[in-house]
Amino acid sequence: MAPLPKKKSSRKRKKDRASHFGIKNVPLTKCKQPSCGAYIVPHAVCPECGMYKERQVLDI
Ligand SMILES: [Zn+2]
C-alpha cells in the first residue's frame, strides 16, 4: 500500500499544522558590526552598513 493520507486534511487542520506560516514579526538581531549595531533581519544584509558575514556587500 502506498503511504498516502486516507482523508484530505480540512482547511482548519492545515492551518493548525501550519501555525508558523505567515510570520510577519520576525525576531530581529543586532548587526554584528561594532560601529553599527542596528536591528536587522537575521541572515540578511544590514541596510545600515551593508555588511553581511563580515563582508561589504552594499556600497553605502
Ligand atoms: Zn550594520
N, CA, C, O and the ligand as a Tripos MOL2 file, in Angstrom:
@<TRIPOS>MOLECULE
protein
  241   239    61     0     0
PROTEIN
NO_CHARGES

@<TRIPOS>ATOM
      1 N           0.8450   -1.2030    0.0000 N.3       1 MET1
      2 CA          0.0000    0.0000    0.0000 C.3       1 MET1
      3 C           0.8760    1.2470    0.0000 C.2       1 MET1
      4 O           1.8710    1.3360    0.7190 O.2       1 MET1
      5 N           0.4870    2.1710   -0.8000 N.am      2 ALA2
      6 CA          1.2360    3.4250   -0.8650 C.3       2 ALA2
      7 C           0.9520    4.2610    0.3780 C.2       2 ALA2
      8 O          -0.1900    4.3080    0.8350 O.2       2 ALA2
      9 N           1.9580    4.9160    0.9310 N.am      3 PRO3
     10 CA          1.7450    5.7140    2.1430 C.3       3 PRO3
     11 C           1.0600    7.0390    1.8540 C.2       3 PRO3
     12 O           1.6560    8.1110    1.9510 O.2       3 PRO3
     13 N          -0.1820    6.9280    1.5050 N.am      4 LEU4
     14 CA         -0.9540    8.1320    1.1900 C.3       4 LEU4
     15 C          -1.9390    8.4320    2.3130 C.2       4 LEU4
     16 O          -2.4210    7.5150    2.9770 O.2       4 LEU4
     17 N          -2.2370    9.7020    2.5270 N.am      5 PRO5
     18 CA         -3.2390   10.0280    3.5360 C.3       5 PRO5
     19 C          -4.6150    9.5450    3.1080 C.2       5 PRO5
     20 O          -5.0120    9.6610    1.9490 O.2       5 PRO5
     21 N          -5.3290    8.9980    4.0870 N.am      6 LYS6
     22 CA         -6.6460    8.4160    3.7860 C.3       6 LYS6
     23 C          -7.6500    9.4970    3.4260 C.2       6 LYS6
     24 O          -8.4410    9.3690    2.4920 O.2       6 LYS6
     25 N          -7.5850   10.5740    4.2130 N.am      7 LYS7
     26 CA         -8.5490   11.6560    4.0080 C.3       7 LYS7
     27 C          -7.7940   12.9450    3.6750 C.2       7 LYS7
     28 O          -6.6650   13.1630    4.1160 O.2       7 LYS7
     29 N          -8.4390   13.7670    2.9050 N.am      8 LYS8
     30 CA         -7.8940   15.0990    2.6450 C.3       8 LYS8
     31 C          -8.0240   15.9260    3.9210 C.2       8 LYS8
     32 O          -9.1020   15.9950    4.5100 O.2       8 LYS8
     33 N          -6.9190   16.5570    4.3510 N.am      9 SER9
     34 CA         -6.9940   17.3470    5.5770 C.3       9 SER9
     35 C          -7.7590   18.6270    5.3100 C.2       9 SER9
     36 O          -7.5590   19.3070    4.3030 O.2       9 SER9
     37 N          -8.6500   18.9320    6.2570 N.am     10 SER10
     38 CA         -9.5080   20.1090    6.0950 C.3      10 SER10
     39 C          -8.6920   21.3960    6.1720 C.2      10 SER10
     40 O          -7.5110   21.3840    6.5200 O.2      10 SER10
     41 N          -9.3360   22.4860    5.8450 N.am     11 ARG11
     42 CA         -8.6420   23.7820    5.8680 C.3      11 ARG11
     43 C          -8.1460   24.1050    7.2670 C.2      11 ARG11
     44 O          -7.0510   24.6350    7.4560 O.2      11 ARG11
     45 N          -8.9950   23.7660    8.2570 N.am     12 LYS12
     46 CA         -8.5980   24.0510    9.6400 C.3      12 LYS12
     47 C          -7.4060   23.1920   10.0400 C.2      12 LYS12
     48 O          -6.4430   23.6780   10.6340 O.2      12 LYS12
     49 N          -7.4850   21.9210    9.7090 N.am     13 ARG13
     50 CA         -6.3740   21.0100   10.0060 C.3      13 ARG13
     51 C          -5.0600   21.5690    9.4330 C.2      13 ARG13
     52 O          -4.0290   21.6100   10.1040 O.2      13 ARG13
     53 N          -5.1430   21.9810    8.2110 N.am     14 LYS14
     54 CA         -3.9730   22.5010    7.5150 C.3      14 LYS14
     55 C          -3.4150   23.7290    8.2370 C.2      14 LYS14
     56 O          -2.2090   23.8740    8.4400 O.2      14 LYS14
     57 N          -4.3640   24.6160    8.6200 N.am     15 LYS15
     58 CA         -3.9550   25.8550    9.2950 C.3      15 LYS15
     59 C          -3.3590   25.5460   10.6640 C.2      15 LYS15
     60 O          -2.3780   26.1620   11.0800 O.2      15 LYS15
     61 N          -3.9700   24.5740   11.3660 N.am     16 ASP16
     62 CA         -3.4800   24.2090   12.6930 C.3      16 ASP16
     63 C          -2.0560   23.6830   12.6190 C.2      16 ASP16
     64 O          -1.2190   24.0030   13.4630 O.2      16 ASP16
     65 N          -1.7970   22.8920   11.6260 N.am     17 ARG17
     66 CA         -0.4620   22.3260   11.4620 C.3      17 ARG17
     67 C           0.5300   23.4340   11.1040 C.2      17 ARG17
     68 O           1.6460   23.4760   11.6230 O.2      17 ARG17
     69 N           0.1060   24.3260   10.2130 N.am     18 ALA18
     70 CA          0.9710   25.3940    9.7330 C.3      18 ALA18
     71 C           0.8310   26.6230   10.6170 C.2      18 ALA18
     72 O           0.5520   27.7220   10.1370 O.2      18 ALA18
     73 N           1.0300   26.4210   11.9170 N.am     19 SER19
     74 CA          0.8500   27.5340   12.8460 C.3      19 SER19
     75 C           1.9420   28.5760   12.6890 C.2      19 SER19
     76 O           1.7530   29.7350   13.0590 O.2      19 SER19
     77 N           3.0720   28.1800   12.1480 N.am     20 HIS20
     78 CA          4.1990   29.0920   11.9980 C.3      20 HIS20
     79 C           4.2300   29.7340   10.6190 C.2      20 HIS20
     80 O           5.1760   30.4500   10.2890 O.2      20 HIS20
     81 N           3.2070   29.4870    9.8120 N.am     21 PHE21
     82 CA          3.1740   30.0640    8.4740 C.3      21 PHE21
     83 C           2.8050   31.5430    8.5570 C.2      21 PHE21
     84 O           2.0280   31.9570    9.4170 O.2      21 PHE21
     85 N           3.3650   32.3130    7.6660 N.am     22 GLY22
     86 CA          2.9880   33.7200    7.5620 C.3      22 GLY22
     87 C           3.4070   34.5520    8.7410 C.2      22 GLY22
     88 O           2.7140   35.4970    9.1190 O.2      22 GLY22
     89 N           4.5460   34.2080    9.3340 N.am     23 ILE23
     90 CA          5.0450   35.0070   10.4560 C.3      23 ILE23
     91 C           5.5550   36.3370    9.9030 C.2      23 ILE23
     92 O           6.3650   36.3740    8.9770 O.2      23 ILE23
     93 N           5.0630   37.4200   10.4890 N.am     24 LYS24
     94 CA          5.4510   38.7480    9.9970 C.3      24 LYS24
     95 C           6.4910   39.3730   10.9140 C.2      24 LYS24
     96 O           7.4950   39.9150   10.4520 O.2      24 LYS24
     97 N           6.2420   39.2930   12.2320 N.am     25 ASN25
     98 CA          7.1800   39.9250   13.1560 C.3      25 ASN25
     99 C           8.3020   38.9480   13.5020 C.2      25 ASN25
    100 O           8.2800   38.2790   14.5350 O.2      25 ASN25
    101 N           9.2770   38.8930   12.6040 N.am     26 VAL26
    102 CA         10.4380   38.0250   12.7820 C.3      26 VAL26
    103 C          11.3110   38.6280   13.8800 C.2      26 VAL26
    104 O          11.5280   39.8390   13.8820 O.2      26 VAL26
    105 N          11.8130   37.8320   14.8000 N.am     27 PRO27
    106 CA         12.7060   38.3740   15.8210 C.3      27 PRO27
    107 C          13.9770   38.9360   15.1940 C.2      27 PRO27
    108 O          14.7140   38.2390   14.4960 O.2      27 PRO27
    109 N          14.2060   40.1930   15.4610 N.am     28 LEU28
    110 CA         15.3600   40.8690   14.8550 C.3      28 LEU28
    111 C          16.6160   40.6080   15.6680 C.2      28 LEU28
    112 O          16.5670   40.3640   16.8740 O.2      28 LEU28
    113 N          17.7340   40.6670   14.9750 N.am     29 THR29
    114 CA         19.0230   40.5590   15.6440 C.3      29 THR29
    115 C          19.7920   41.8560   15.4370 C.2      29 THR29
    116 O          19.4940   42.6510   14.5460 O.2      29 THR29
    117 N          20.7820   42.0390   16.2870 N.am     30 LYS30
    118 CA         21.6120   43.2360   16.1570 C.3      30 LYS30
    119 C          22.6900   42.9960   15.1200 C.2      30 LYS30
    120 O          23.1830   41.8790   14.9600 O.2      30 LYS30
    121 N          23.0470   44.0510   14.4240 N.am     31 CYS31
    122 CA         24.1130   43.9760   13.4260 C.3      31 CYS31
    123 C          25.4250   43.6250   14.1110 C.2      31 CYS31
    124 O          25.7440   44.1270   15.1880 O.2      31 CYS31
    125 N          26.1830   42.7400   13.4460 N.am     32 LYS32
    126 CA         27.4300   42.2560   14.0400 C.3      32 LYS32
    127 C          28.5080   43.3400   14.1020 C.2      32 LYS32
    128 O          29.4340   43.2610   14.9090 O.2      32 LYS32
    129 N          28.3760   44.3470   13.2460 N.am     33 GLN33
    130 CA         29.4020   45.3860   13.2090 C.3      33 GLN33
    131 C          29.3490   46.2220   14.4860 C.2      33 GLN33
    132 O          28.2890   46.7260   14.8580 O.2      33 GLN33
    133 N          30.4890   46.3680   15.1530 N.am     34 PRO34
    134 CA         30.5050   47.1570   16.3900 C.3      34 PRO34
    135 C          30.1410   48.6250   16.1560 C.2      34 PRO34
    136 O          29.5680   49.2830   17.0240 O.2      34 PRO34
    137 N          30.4850   49.1220   14.9690 N.am     35 SER35
    138 CA         30.2020   50.5200   14.6700 C.3      35 SER35
    139 C          28.7510   50.7500   14.2700 C.2      35 SER35
    140 O          28.2890   51.8900   14.2240 O.2      35 SER35
    141 N          28.0300   49.6680   13.9800 N.am     36 CYS36
    142 CA         26.6460   49.8210   13.5070 C.3      36 CYS36
    143 C          25.6650   49.4810   14.6230 C.2      36 CYS36
    144 O          25.0990   50.3780   15.2460 O.2      36 CYS36
    145 N          25.4660   48.2040   14.8740 N.am     37 GLY37
    146 CA         24.5710   47.7820   15.9520 C.3      37 GLY37
    147 C          23.1050   47.9880   15.6650 C.2      37 GLY37
    148 O          22.2940   48.0150   16.5910 O.2      37 GLY37
    149 N          22.7390   48.1360   14.3870 N.am     38 ALA38
    150 CA         21.3370   48.3320   14.0360 C.3      38 ALA38
    151 C          20.5900   47.0000   14.1150 C.2      38 ALA38
    152 O          21.1800   45.9300   13.9660 O.2      38 ALA38
    153 N          19.2920   47.0900   14.3510 N.am     39 TYR39
    154 CA         18.4720   45.8890   14.3910 C.3      39 TYR39
    155 C          18.1260   45.4800   12.9700 C.2      39 TYR39
    156 O          17.5390   46.2480   12.2070 O.2      39 TYR39
    157 N          18.5050   44.2450   12.6300 N.am     40 ILE40
    158 CA         18.3330   43.7800   11.2590 C.3      40 ILE40
    159 C          17.6430   42.4230   11.2560 C.2      40 ILE40
    160 O          17.5700   41.7370   12.2760 O.2      40 ILE40
    161 N          17.1410   42.0580   10.0840 N.am     41 VAL41
    162 CA         16.5430   40.7500    9.8850 C.3      41 VAL41
    163 C          17.6810   39.7240    9.8460 C.2      41 VAL41
    164 O          18.6780   39.9530    9.1620 O.2      41 VAL41
    165 N          17.5570   38.6100   10.5560 N.am     42 PRO42
    166 CA         18.6320   37.6260   10.5460 C.3      42 PRO42
    167 C          18.8950   37.0540    9.1540 C.2      42 PRO42
    168 O          17.9770   36.9290    8.3440 O.2      42 PRO42
    169 N          20.1130   36.7190    8.8920 N.am     43 HIS43
    170 CA         20.5570   36.1190    7.6290 C.3      43 HIS43
    171 C          20.2330   37.0220    6.4420 C.2      43 HIS43
    172 O          19.8250   36.5560    5.3790 O.2      43 HIS43
    173 N          20.4230   38.3130    6.6480 N.am     44 ALA44
    174 CA         20.1970   39.2710    5.5800 C.3      44 ALA44
    175 C          21.2460   40.3690    5.6720 C.2      44 ALA44
    176 O          21.8720   40.5620    6.7140 O.2      44 ALA44
    177 N          21.4290   41.0800    4.5740 N.am     45 VAL45
    178 CA         22.3930   42.1660    4.5490 C.3      45 VAL45
    179 C          21.8680   43.3080    5.4130 C.2      45 VAL45
    180 O          20.6850   43.6470    5.3650 O.2      45 VAL45
    181 N          22.7630   43.8940    6.2000 N.am     46 CYS46
    182 CA         22.3750   45.0260    7.0300 C.3      46 CYS46
    183 C          22.1640   46.2420    6.1340 C.2      46 CYS46
    184 O          23.0750   46.6210    5.3970 O.2      46 CYS46
    185 N          20.9940   46.8580    6.1790 N.am     47 PRO47
    186 CA         20.7700   48.0370    5.3280 C.3      47 PRO47
    187 C          21.5040   49.2750    5.8190 C.2      47 PRO47
    188 O          21.6550   50.2410    5.0720 O.2      47 PRO47
    189 N          21.9630   49.2570    7.0660 N.am     48 GLU48
    190 CA         22.6410   50.4280    7.6280 C.3      48 GLU48
    191 C          24.0960   50.5100    7.1580 C.2      48 GLU48
    192 O          24.5420   51.5460    6.6660 O.2      48 GLU48
    193 N          24.8280   49.4030    7.3170 N.am     49 CYS49
    194 CA         26.2430   49.4270    6.9480 C.3      49 CYS49
    195 C          26.5460   48.5670    5.7210 C.2      49 CYS49
    196 O          27.6640   48.6090    5.2080 O.2      49 CYS49
    197 N          25.5790   47.7930    5.2450 N.am     50 GLY50
    198 CA         25.7850   46.9920    4.0390 C.3      50 GLY50
    199 C          26.7100   45.8260    4.2290 C.2      50 GLY50
    200 O          27.3460   45.3710    3.2780 O.2      50 GLY50
    201 N          26.7950   45.3320    5.4540 N.am     51 MET51
    202 CA         27.6960   44.2220    5.7390 C.3      51 MET51
    203 C          26.9080   42.9320    5.8730 C.2      51 MET51
    204 O          25.7980   42.9160    6.4050 O.2      51 MET51
    205 N          27.4950   41.8560    5.3850 N.am     52 TYR52
    206 CA         26.9250   40.5340    5.5880 C.3      52 TYR52
    207 C          28.0700   39.5500    5.7760 C.2      52 TYR52
    208 O          28.9160   39.3920    4.8960 O.2      52 TYR52
    209 N          28.0900   38.8960    6.9230 N.am     53 LYS53
    210 CA         29.1390   37.9330    7.2850 C.3      53 LYS53
    211 C          30.5320   38.5710    7.1620 C.2      53 LYS53
    212 O          31.4230   38.0370    6.5010 O.2      53 LYS53
    213 N          30.6870   39.7140    7.8110 N.am     54 GLU54
    214 CA         31.9660   40.4520    7.8440 C.3      54 GLU54
    215 C          32.4750   40.7860    6.4480 C.2      54 GLU54
    216 O          33.6810   40.8420    6.2050 O.2      54 GLU54
    217 N          31.5350   41.0060    5.5390 N.am     55 ARG55
    218 CA         31.9230   41.3060    4.1690 C.3      55 ARG55
    219 C          31.0630   42.4910    3.6860 C.2      55 ARG55
    220 O          29.8570   42.5350    3.9290 O.2      55 ARG55
    221 N          31.7000   43.4330    3.0070 N.am     56 GLN56
    222 CA         30.9580   44.5790    2.4780 C.3      56 GLN56
    223 C          30.2030   44.1350    1.2250 C.2      56 GLN56
    224 O          30.8050   43.7460    0.2240 O.2      56 GLN56
    225 N          28.8950   44.2000    1.3000 N.am     57 VAL57
    226 CA         28.0680   43.7390    0.1820 C.3      57 VAL57
    227 C          27.4780   44.9320   -0.5610 C.2      57 VAL57
    228 O          27.4320   44.9620   -1.7900 O.2      57 VAL57
    229 N          27.0280   45.9150    0.2220 N.am     58 LEU58
    230 CA         26.4170   47.0890   -0.4100 C.3      58 LEU58
    231 C          27.3650   48.2780   -0.2960 C.2      58 LEU58
    232 O          28.1470   48.3810    0.6490 O.2      58 LEU58
    233 N          27.2830   49.1470   -1.2480 N.am     59 ASP59
    234 CA         28.0630   50.3910   -1.2080 C.3      59 ASP59
    235 C          27.2090   51.4770   -0.5950 C.2      59 ASP59
    236 O          26.2450   51.9540   -1.1940 O.2      59 ASP59
    237 N          27.5870   51.8580    0.6250 N.am     60 ILE60
    238 CA         26.8210   52.9030    1.3170 C.3      60 ILE60
    239 C          27.7550   54.0680    1.6430 C.2      60 ILE60
    240 O          27.3220   55.0620    2.2260 O.2      60 ILE60
    241 ZN         25.0390   47.1450   10.2220 Zn       61 ZN61
@<TRIPOS>BOND
     1     1     2 1
     2     2     3 1
     3     3     4 2
     4     3     5 am
     5     5     6 1
     6     6     7 1
     7     7     8 2
     8     7     9 am
     9     9    10 1
    10    10    11 1
    11    11    12 2
    12    11    13 am
    13    13    14 1
    14    14    15 1
    15    15    16 2
    16    15    17 am
    17    17    18 1
    18    18    19 1
    19    19    20 2
    20    19    21 am
    21    21    22 1
    22    22    23 1
    23    23    24 2
    24    23    25 am
    25    25    26 1
    26    26    27 1
    27    27    28 2
    28    27    29 am
    29    29    30 1
    30    30    31 1
    31    31    32 2
    32    31    33 am
    33    33    34 1
    34    34    35 1
    35    35    36 2
    36    35    37 am
    37    37    38 1
    38    38    39 1
    39    39    40 2
    40    39    41 am
    41    41    42 1
    42    42    43 1
    43    43    44 2
    44    43    45 am
    45    45    46 1
    46    46    47 1
    47    47    48 2
    48    47    49 am
    49    49    50 1
    50    50    51 1
    51    51    52 2
    52    51    53 am
    53    53    54 1
    54    54    55 1
    55    55    56 2
    56    55    57 am
    57    57    58 1
    58    58    59 1
    59    59    60 2
    60    59    61 am
    61    61    62 1
    62    62    63 1
    63    63    64 2
    64    63    65 am
    65    65    66 1
    66    66    67 1
    67    67    68 2
    68    67    69 am
    69    69    70 1
    70    70    71 1
    71    71    72 2
    72    71    73 am
    73    73    74 1
    74    74    75 1
    75    75    76 2
    76    75    77 am
    77    77    78 1
    78    78    79 1
    79    79    80 2
    80    79    81 am
    81    81    82 1
    82    82    83 1
    83    83    84 2
    84    83    85 am
    85    85    86 1
    86    86    87 1
    87    87    88 2
    88    87    89 am
    89    89    90 1
    90    90    91 1
    91    91    92 2
    92    91    93 am
    93    93    94 1
    94    94    95 1
    95    95    96 2
    96    95    97 am
    97    97    98 1
    98    98    99 1
    99    99   100 2
   100    99   101 am
   101   101   102 1
   102   102   103 1
   103   103   104 2
   104   103   105 am
   105   105   106 1
   106   106   107 1
   107   107   108 2
   108   107   109 am
   109   109   110 1
   110   110   111 1
   111   111   112 2
   112   111   113 am
   113   113   114 1
   114   114   115 1
   115   115   116 2
   116   115   117 am
   117   117   118 1
   118   118   119 1
   119   119   120 2
   120   119   121 am
   121   121   122 1
   122   122   123 1
   123   123   124 2
   124   123   125 am
   125   125   126 1
   126   126   127 1
   127   127   128 2
   128   127   129 am
   129   129   130 1
   130   130   131 1
   131   131   132 2
   132   131   133 am
   133   133   134 1
   134   134   135 1
   135   135   136 2
   136   135   137 am
   137   137   138 1
   138   138   139 1
   139   139   140 2
   140   139   141 am
   141   141   142 1
   142   142   143 1
   143   143   144 2
   144   143   145 am
   145   145   146 1
   146   146   147 1
   147   147   148 2
   148   147   149 am
   149   149   150 1
   150   150   151 1
   151   151   152 2
   152   151   153 am
   153   153   154 1
   154   154   155 1
   155   155   156 2
   156   155   157 am
   157   157   158 1
   158   158   159 1
   159   159   160 2
   160   159   161 am
   161   161   162 1
   162   162   163 1
   163   163   164 2
   164   163   165 am
   165   165   166 1
   166   166   167 1
   167   167   168 2
   168   167   169 am
   169   169   170 1
   170   170   171 1
   171   171   172 2
   172   171   173 am
   173   173   174 1
   174   174   175 1
   175   175   176 2
   176   175   177 am
   177   177   178 1
   178   178   179 1
   179   179   180 2
   180   179   181 am
   181   181   182 1
   182   182   183 1
   183   183   184 2
   184   183   185 am
   185   185   186 1
   186   186   187 1
   187   187   188 2
   188   187   189 am
   189   189   190 1
   190   190   191 1
   191   191   192 2
   192   191   193 am
   193   193   194 1
   194   194   195 1
   195   195   196 2
   196   195   197 am
   197   197   198 1
   198   198   199 1
   199   199   200 2
   200   199   201 am
   201   201   202 1
   202   202   203 1
   203   203   204 2
   204   203   205 am
   205   205   206 1
   206   206   207 1
   207   207   208 2
   208   207   209 am
   209   209   210 1
   210   210   211 1
   211   211   212 2
   212   211   213 am
   213   213   214 1
   214   214   215 1
   215   215   216 2
   216   215   217 am
   217   217   218 1
   218   218   219 1
   219   219   220 2
   220   219   221 am
   221   221   222 1
   222   222   223 1
   223   223   224 2
   224   223   225 am
   225   225   226 1
   226   226   227 1
   227   227   228 2
   228   227   229 am
   229   229   230 1
   230   230   231 1
   231   231   232 2
   232   231   233 am
   233   233   234 1
   234   234   235 1
   235   235   236 2
   236   235   237 am
   237   237   238 1
   238   238   239 1
   239   239   240 2
@<TRIPOS>SUBSTRUCTURE
     1 MET1         2 RESIDUE 1 A MET
     2 ALA2         6 RESIDUE 1 A ALA
     3 PRO3        10 RESIDUE 1 A PRO
     4 LEU4        14 RESIDUE 1 A LEU
     5 PRO5        18 RESIDUE 1 A PRO
     6 LYS6        22 RESIDUE 1 A LYS
     7 LYS7        26 RESIDUE 1 A LYS
     8 LYS8        30 RESIDUE 1 A LYS
     9 SER9        34 RESIDUE 1 A SER
    10 SER10       38 RESIDUE 1 A SER
    11 ARG11       42 RESIDUE 1 A ARG
    12 LYS12       46 RESIDUE 1 A LYS
    13 ARG13       50 RESIDUE 1 A ARG
    14 LYS14       54 RESIDUE 1 A LYS
    15 LYS15       58 RESIDUE 1 A LYS
    16 ASP16       62 RESIDUE 1 A ASP
    17 ARG17       66 RESIDUE 1 A ARG
    18 ALA18       70 RESIDUE 1 A ALA
    19 SER19       74 RESIDUE 1 A SER
    20 HIS20       78 RESIDUE 1 A HIS
    21 PHE21       82 RESIDUE 1 A PHE
    22 GLY22       86 RESIDUE 1 A GLY
    23 ILE23       90 RESIDUE 1 A ILE
    24 LYS24       94 RESIDUE 1 A LYS
    25 ASN25       98 RESIDUE 1 A ASN
    26 VAL26      102 RESIDUE 1 A VAL
    27 PRO27      106 RESIDUE 1 A PRO
    28 LEU28      110 RESIDUE 1 A LEU
    29 THR29      114 RESIDUE 1 A THR
    30 LYS30      118 RESIDUE 1 A LYS
    31 CYS31      122 RESIDUE 1 A CYS
    32 LYS32      126 RESIDUE 1 A LYS
    33 GLN33      130 RESIDUE 1 A GLN
    34 PRO34      134 RESIDUE 1 A PRO
    35 SER35      138 RESIDUE 1 A SER
    36 CYS36      142 RESIDUE 1 A CYS
    37 GLY37      146 RESIDUE 1 A GLY
    38 ALA38      150 RESIDUE 1 A ALA
    39 TYR39      154 RESIDUE 1 A TYR
    40 ILE40      158 RESIDUE 1 A ILE
    41 VAL41      162 RESIDUE 1 A VAL
    42 PRO42      166 RESIDUE 1 A PRO
    43 HIS43      170 RESIDUE 1 A HIS
    44 ALA44      174 RESIDUE 1 A ALA
    45 VAL45      178 RESIDUE 1 A VAL
    46 CYS46      182 RESIDUE 1 A CYS
    47 PRO47      186 RESIDUE 1 A PRO
    48 GLU48      190 RESIDUE 1 A GLU
    49 CYS49      194 RESIDUE 1 A CYS
    50 GLY50      198 RESIDUE 1 A GLY
    51 MET51      202 RESIDUE 1 A MET
    52 TYR52      206 RESIDUE 1 A TYR
    53 LYS53      210 RESIDUE 1 A LYS
    54 GLU54      214 RESIDUE 1 A GLU
    55 ARG55      218 RESIDUE 1 A ARG
    56 GLN56      222 RESIDUE 1 A GLN
    57 VAL57      226 RESIDUE 1 A VAL
    58 LEU58      230 RESIDUE 1 A LEU
    59 ASP59      234 RESIDUE 1 A ASP
    60 ILE60      238 RESIDUE 1 A ILE
    61 ZN61       241 GROUP 0 **** ****
